[in-house]
């Protein structure tokens, strides 16, 4: 049977859970984070998690262009949030429609060093290459990037000066941003990693989404 590709654009949660797409399981906290990032509806339990994690009394229900996540070790930052988001934006973000002729959209996932970059990219590559419905959308898979048939590239970079220059960036993920400076990056590099996605989006600026992750370590982090 030919794999089913949804005719309508799925939500980020449907994209994660559908066995024909990523086929992932999500914890209540992970699903709430994804729902809130994209402005999806929250049920009573998810609203309680929203209030607990954000300190906000109400939920607006609109998508956020920029999200900063402080999460514990082994909380699924890469496997359930960062990886799925860059895959979703690459496949269903519609960014290719806002590119000029010959222009290539790049969705970067920036990590603190080369080792962390490989860890994050492994999720992205495996999700796309092993998905029954998405594997056919992979035009080329290299050591640190995947090019999709719609022309969008998902590229993983270490946090180095110049790594984000000269790209048209509709969406970006900064992984373990709290450790960028400690791994040898200067403040100038750190500032560039935040500013470049905003400066270079050009005609696709209205579609950008930036997620920033930093870890905290706690004995209760897995709960």
C-alpha positions in Angstrom: 0.0 0.0 0.0 1.3 3.4 -0.9 2.2 5.6 2.1 -0.5 8.2 2.9 0.5 11.8 2.8 -2.1 14.1 4.4 -3.9 16.3 1.8 -4.3 19.1 4.3 -1.4 20.4 6.4 -1.4 18.5 9.7 -0.8 20.3 13.0 2.6 19.9 14.6 1.1 17.4 17.0 -0.5 15.4 14.2 2.8 15.5 12.4 4.6 14.0 15.4 2.0 11.3 16.3 0.9 10.1 12.9 2.6 6.7 12.2 2.8 7.6 8.5 4.8 10.8 9.4 7.0 10.7 12.5 5.1 8.2 14.6 6.4 9.6 17.9 4.9 9.4 21.4 4.7 12.7 23.3 4.6 13.3 27.0 1.9 15.7 28.3 4.5 18.5 28.8 6.0 17.9 25.3 2.6 18.1 23.6 1.6 21.1 25.6 4.8 22.9 24.5 4.3 22.1 20.9 0.6 23.1 21.0 1.4 26.4 22.7 4.2 27.2 20.3 1.9 26.9 17.3 -1.2 28.4 19.0 -3.2 25.2 19.1 -6.1 24.6 21.5 -5.2 23.3 25.0 -7.4 21.1 27.2 -7.8 21.6 30.9 -4.8 19.6 31.9 -2.6 21.3 29.2 -3.8 24.7 30.4 -2.7 23.9 33.9 0.7 22.9 32.6 0.8 26.1 30.6 0.1 28.2 33.7 2.6 26.2 35.8 5.5 26.5 33.2 4.9 30.1 32.0 3.5 31.8 35.1 0.7 33.3 32.9 -2.9 33.1 34.0 -4.4 33.0 30.5 -3.5 31.4 27.2 -4.0 33.5 24.0 -4.1 30.6 21.5 -2.0 32.4 18.9 1.3 31.1 17.5 4.6 32.4 18.9 7.3 33.6 16.5 10.0 33.1 19.1 10.0 30.6 22.0 12.7 30.1 24.7 12.5 26.7 26.5 14.3 25.9 29.8 14.1 22.2 30.1 15.7 19.4 32.1 18.2 16.8 31.0 16.6 14.0 28.9 13.4 16.1 28.5 13.2 15.4 24.8 14.5 18.8 23.6 16.1 17.3 20.5 14.0 14.2 19.9 10.5 15.6 20.6 10.8 19.4 20.1 13.8 20.6 18.1 14.0 17.7 15.6 10.2 17.6 14.8 9.9 21.4 14.6 12.6 21.7 11.9 11.2 18.8 10.0 7.7 20.2 10.2 8.8 23.7 9.1 10.8 22.1 6.2 8.0 19.9 4.9 4.8 21.8 5.8 6.0 25.3 6.5 5.3 26.5 3.0 8.5 28.5 3.0 9.4 27.5 -0.5 6.5 29.6 -1.9 8.2 32.7 -0.5 11.6 32.2 -2.1 12.8 34.0 -5.1 13.7 32.0 -8.2 17.0 30.2 -7.6 16.9 31.1 -3.8 17.2 28.2 -1.3 15.6 28.4 2.1 17.8 27.0 4.9 16.3 26.0 8.3 19.3 25.8 10.7 19.6 23.8 13.9 22.5 25.4 15.7 24.1 23.5 18.6 27.0 24.4 20.9 29.6 22.3 19.3 30.2 19.7 16.5 29.4 16.7 18.7 26.1 18.1 19.8 25.3 19.0 16.2 25.7 15.4 15.1 23.3 14.3 17.9 20.6 16.7 16.9 21.0 16.0 13.2 20.7 12.2 13.7 17.1 12.7 14.8 16.3 14.9 11.8 17.8 12.6 9.3 16.3 9.4 10.8 12.9 10.9 11.2 12.7 11.9 7.5 14.5 8.9 6.0 12.5 6.3 7.9 9.1 8.0 7.6 6.7 6.0 5.3 5.3 9.3 3.9 8.2 11.6 4.2 11.1 9.6 2.8 10.2 10.4 -0.7 10.5 14.1 0.0 14.3 13.7 0.8 16.2 14.7 -2.3 19.7 14.4 -0.7 21.0 13.5 2.8 24.6 14.5 3.7 26.6 14.5 6.8 25.0 17.5 8.4 22.1 18.5 6.1 19.0 17.2 4.3 17.7 18.8 1.1 14.0 18.3 0.5 12.3 18.0 -2.9 10.7 21.4 -2.3 14.1 23.0 -2.3 14.3 23.7 1.5 17.4 22.5 3.3 17.6 21.5 6.9 21.2 22.1 8.1 22.8 21.6 11.5 25.6 24.0 12.4 28.0 24.4 15.4 27.9 27.8 17.0 30.7 29.5 15.1 31.1 32.9 13.7 29.9 33.0 10.1 28.0 29.7 10.2 24.7 31.5 9.6 25.9 34.1 7.1 24.4 34.4 3.6 21.4 32.1 4.1 17.7 32.8 3.7 16.3 31.6 7.0 12.6 31.2 7.5 12.8 29.3 10.8 15.6 28.4 13.2 16.4 26.4 16.3 19.2 27.3 18.8 19.9 24.1 20.8 21.6 24.3 24.3 22.1 28.0 23.8 23.1 28.4 27.5 26.4 26.6 26.6 27.3 28.5 23.5 29.7 30.8 25.3 31.2 28.1 27.5 32.1 25.9 24.5 34.5 28.6 23.2 32.0 30.9 21.4 32.5 34.6 22.0 29.7 37.0 22.9 30.0 38.3 19.3 29.3 34.8 17.9 26.4 34.3 20.3 24.8 37.6 19.3 25.2 36.7 15.6 23.5 33.4 16.1 20.5 35.2 17.4 20.5 38.1 15.0 21.2 36.3 11.7 17.8 34.6 11.4 16.1 37.9 11.9 18.4 39.8 9.5 18.4 37.3 6.6 14.9 36.2 6.3 14.1 38.9 3.8 10.8 38.2 1.9 10.0 35.2 4.1 10.3 37.1 7.4 6.7 36.8 8.2 6.9 33.0 8.4 9.9 32.7 10.7 9.9 30.7 13.9 12.8 30.7 16.3 13.2 28.3 19.2 15.9 28.6 21.8 16.7 25.8 24.2 18.7 25.8 27.4 19.1 23.0 30.0 19.0 22.8 33.7 20.0 19.7 35.6 17.9 18.4 38.4 17.3 15.0 40.0 13.7 15.4 39.0 14.3 16.3 35.4 12.8 13.1 34.0 9.5 13.7 35.7 
